[in-house]
Amino acid sequence: MPIEKFTTLESTFVPLPIENVDTDQIIPARFLKATTKEGFGNNLFCDWRYEKDGSPKKDFVLNNPIYSGSVLVAGKNFGSGSSREHAAWAIAGYGFKVVVSSFFADIFRGNALNNGVLPVVVSEGFLASLFDCVNKDPKAKVKVDLEAKTITNMTTGVVESFEINSYKRNCLLNGYDDIDFLLSIKGDIEAFEKNRQN
């Protein structure tokens, strides 16, 4: 799936106040045989989301119609465990464009960025406030501004800055994967090579 340009997003959000969510919980290992990204969103959090007979578990947040949006707000230490890129595929495939947490595993963070999903690290206080706001109002919103590198709790008005690798930020702003980026500077590369040979 192509990477969409990301500048600013204002959205309701889905709360997942669970700490230490690992990649096997995000996408169980039995789904890793596929080699394309299609269909992974259907199995996001599969073992938490469905009973063994395939029926939805009513108490899991993704099955609760009062919560929606393209932002997942998760507990501390999201994406730990094995390095499977399929976890990022599943999150993107479900429709999440942003995941907010107070800590991400490094490999998951890289995989998310490579697949057009923005991981936003916030303070534990900001995270707790988001959970509090969405518990009171399921239509609570956040605003994520990638150019300014800020996230705003639209209920309280509190704004926090977040860090992101400048190269990955540039890629997301322009909707580039690594190959698209190289193609975008093809002229500069060719000019450099030509000057080097002279």
Sequence and secondary structure as in RCSB ss.txt:
>XXXX:A:sequence
MPIEKFTTLESTFVPLPIENVDTDQIIPARFLKATTKEGFGNNLFCDWRYEKDGSPKKDFVLNNPIYSGSVLVAG
KNFGSGSSREHAAWAIAGYGFKVVVSSFFADIFRGNALNNGVLPVVVSEGFLASLFDCVNKDPKAKVKVDLEAKT
ITNMTTGVVESFEINSYKRNCLLNGYDDIDFLLSIKGDIEAFEKNRQN
>XXXX:A:secstr
      SEEEEEEEEE  SS BHHHHS GGGTT  SSTTGGGGTTHHHHB TTS B TTSGGG TT   SEEEE 
SSBTBSS  THHHHHHHHHT  EEEES B HHHHHHHHHTT EEEE  HHHHHHHHHHHHH TT EEEEETTTTE
EEETTT  EEE    HHHHHHHHHT  HHHHHHHTHHHHHHHHHHHH 
